[in-house]
Amino acid sequence: MAWCGPAIRRLLPAGRSLTDYAGQRFGPLLRVWTLGLSLLYMLCFLTAELTALGAIVGLLTGADGRWAVLAAARGITVALMVPVVAVAWEGLSVLRLFLIADLLCATAVVPLLLGLWPRASTGAALAGSVAGLIGAVLPSALASGSLTQGLLAATFPTGVPTLAPFAGALLASSLVCGLWIWLRPARP
């Protein structure tokens, strides 16, 4: 694919998608066909995601009946779609959203992994995750002298990931969770 990129860029310098390329290179009929295939793929992907969400809701709620799980999954899905529609309406960068999601995961990964240790408690995991959130903002806030700038930097406004929020999240969550476990170990 590396050698295809320059050729596609020469043919379609302002192109943004596969459907743009298909329309320019092969005409409007193939553009519509490519768009239809893309929508079909997204529909299949969304169906798989919603099926998995239904299974997760069933496991979390302990619902026995199939219809109860389906109703709960539909309710949660509708609730989750509100922010999705808001994000789509605003036209935010998907890369930026993935970076923010990765940063949020970095705040909880160490406490969750330490949860495999019998000495770890729920309090340690929660305290470590909260410390990870603070640690994600703190390095940039200290560097800029402003909490607002720290929060802004943790949302990657340029869409370029920086090490400080991730390192701060991992270090803070590890330190607080480890200290909590050391000072107040869970009783078996």
C-alpha positions as CSV (number, residue, x, y, z in Angstrom):
1,M,0.0,0.0,0.0
2,A,3.0,2.4,0.5
3,W,3.5,2.7,-3.2
4,C,-0.2,3.3,-3.8
5,G,-0.5,6.3,-1.6
6,P,1.5,8.7,-3.8
7,A,-0.4,7.6,-6.9
8,I,-3.7,8.1,-5.3
9,R,-2.6,11.5,-4.0
10,R,-1.6,12.6,-7.5
11,L,-5.0,11.6,-8.9
12,L,-7.0,13.1,-6.1
13,P,-5.0,15.7,-4.2
14,A,-7.9,16.9,-2.1
15,G,-9.5,13.5,-1.6
16,R,-10.4,12.4,1.9
17,S,-11.9,8.9,1.5
18,L,-12.0,5.7,-0.5
19,T,-15.3,6.8,-1.9
20,D,-13.8,10.0,-3.2
21,Y,-11.0,8.0,-4.9
22,A,-13.5,5.5,-6.4
23,G,-15.7,8.3,-7.8
24,Q,-12.7,10.1,-9.3
25,R,-11.1,7.1,-10.8
26,F,-14.1,4.9,-11.9
27,G,-17.1,7.2,-11.9
28,P,-20.1,7.9,-9.8
29,L,-21.6,4.4,-10.0
30,L,-18.6,2.9,-8.3
31,R,-18.6,5.7,-5.8
32,V,-22.1,4.8,-4.8
33,W,-21.2,1.1,-4.8
34,T,-18.2,1.8,-2.5
35,L,-20.3,3.9,-0.2
36,G,-22.9,1.2,0.0
37,L,-20.3,-1.4,0.9
38,S,-18.8,0.9,3.5
39,L,-22.2,1.4,5.1
40,L,-22.9,-2.3,5.0
41,Y,-19.6,-3.0,6.7
42,M,-20.4,-0.4,9.4
43,L,-23.8,-1.9,10.0
44,C,-22.4,-5.3,10.5
45,F,-19.7,-3.9,12.8
46,L,-22.3,-2.0,14.8
47,T,-24.5,-5.1,15.0
48,A,-21.6,-7.1,16.4
49,E,-20.8,-4.4,18.9
50,L,-24.4,-4.2,20.1
51,T,-24.6,-7.9,20.5
52,A,-21.5,-7.9,22.6
53,L,-22.9,-5.0,24.6
54,G,-26.1,-7.0,25.2
55,A,-24.0,-9.9,26.5
56,I,-22.0,-7.7,28.8
57,V,-25.2,-6.1,30.2
58,G,-26.6,-9.6,30.8
59,L,-23.5,-10.6,32.7
60,L,-23.5,-7.4,34.7
61,T,-27.2,-7.4,35.6
62,G,-27.6,-11.1,36.0
63,A,-30.7,-11.0,33.9
64,D,-32.0,-14.5,33.3
65,G,-34.4,-13.9,30.4
66,R,-33.4,-13.1,26.9
67,W,-35.9,-10.3,26.6
68,A,-34.7,-8.7,29.8
69,V,-31.2,-8.6,28.5
70,L,-32.3,-7.3,25.1
71,A,-34.4,-4.5,26.7
72,A,-31.5,-3.5,29.0
73,A,-29.0,-3.5,26.2
74,R,-31.3,-1.3,24.1
75,G,-31.7,1.2,26.9
76,I,-28.0,1.4,27.6
77,T,-27.3,1.7,23.8
78,V,-29.7,4.6,23.5
79,A,-28.1,6.3,26.5
80,L,-24.6,5.7,25.0
81,M,-25.7,7.1,21.6
82,V,-26.4,10.6,23.0
83,P,-22.7,11.5,23.4
84,V,-21.9,9.8,20.2
85,V,-24.3,11.9,18.2
86,A,-23.1,15.0,20.1
87,V,-19.5,14.2,19.1
88,A,-20.5,13.6,15.5
89,W,-22.5,16.8,15.4
90,E,-19.5,18.8,16.6
91,G,-17.1,17.2,14.1
92,L,-14.4,16.3,16.6
93,S,-11.3,14.4,15.5
94,V,-11.7,10.6,15.9
95,L,-7.9,10.4,16.5
96,R,-8.3,12.9,19.4
97,L,-11.2,10.9,20.8
98,F,-9.1,7.7,20.7
99,L,-6.2,9.4,22.4
100,I,-8.5,10.6,25.2
101,A,-9.9,7.1,25.5
102,D,-6.4,5.6,25.7
103,L,-5.5,8.1,28.3
104,L,-8.5,7.2,30.4
105,C,-7.5,3.5,30.1
106,A,-4.0,4.4,31.2
107,T,-5.4,5.8,34.4
108,A,-7.0,2.4,35.3
109,V,-4.7,-0.3,33.8
110,V,-2.3,-0.6,36.7
111,P,-5.0,-0.7,39.4
112,L,-6.9,-3.3,37.4
113,L,-3.8,-5.5,36.9
114,L,-2.9,-5.1,40.6
115,G,-6.4,-6.4,41.3
116,L,-5.1,-9.8,40.4
117,W,-3.0,-9.7,43.6
118,P,-5.0,-11.0,46.6
119,R,-3.7,-8.1,48.8
120,A,-5.3,-5.5,46.5
121,S,-8.6,-4.0,47.6
122,T,-11.4,-2.1,45.9
123,G,-10.3,1.0,47.7
124,A,-6.8,0.7,46.3
125,A,-8.1,0.3,42.8
126,L,-10.4,3.3,43.1
127,A,-7.8,5.5,44.7
128,G,-5.3,4.5,42.0
129,S,-7.7,5.3,39.2
130,V,-8.5,8.7,40.7
131,A,-4.8,9.4,41.2
132,G,-4.3,8.4,37.5
133,L,-6.8,11.0,36.4
134,I,-5.1,13.6,38.5
135,G,-1.7,12.5,37.2
136,A,-2.8,12.8,33.6
137,V,-3.6,16.5,34.1
138,L,-0.9,17.5,36.7
139,P,2.3,17.5,34.6
140,S,0.9,19.9,32.0
141,A,-0.8,22.0,34.7
142,L,2.5,22.4,36.6
143,A,4.4,23.1,33.4
144,S,1.9,25.8,32.3
145,G,1.0,27.1,35.7
146,S,-2.7,26.7,34.9
147,L,-5.2,23.9,35.7
148,T,-7.2,24.8,32.6
149,Q,-4.1,24.4,30.4
150,G,-3.4,21.1,32.1
151,L,-6.9,19.9,31.3
152,L,-6.7,21.1,27.8
153,A,-3.3,19.4,27.2
154,A,-4.8,16.1,28.5
155,T,-7.4,16.3,25.7
156,F,-4.7,16.5,23.0
157,P,-6.0,19.7,21.2
158,T,-3.6,19.3,18.3
159,G,-4.4,15.6,17.9
160,V,-0.7,14.8,18.6
161,P,-0.1,12.5,21.6
162,T,2.4,13.7,24.2
163,L,4.1,11.6,26.8
164,A,3.4,13.7,29.9
165,P,-0.3,12.9,30.4
166,F,0.3,9.2,29.8
167,A,3.4,9.0,32.0
168,G,1.6,11.0,34.7
169,A,-1.4,8.8,34.7
170,L,0.6,5.6,34.9
171,L,3.0,6.8,37.5
172,A,0.3,8.4,39.8
173,S,-2.0,5.4,39.6
174,S,0.9,2.9,40.2
175,L,2.2,4.9,43.2
176,V,-1.1,5.5,44.9
177,C,-2.4,2.0,44.3
178,G,0.9,0.5,45.5
179,L,1.0,2.6,48.6
180,W,-2.6,1.8,49.4
181,I,-1.9,-1.9,49.1
182,W,1.2,-1.6,51.2
183,L,-0.5,0.4,54.0
184,R,-3.9,-1.2,53.9
185,P,-3.8,-4.7,52.4
186,A,-7.0,-6.5,51.7
187,R,-7.9,-9.2,54.1
188,P,-8.2,-12.6,52.5
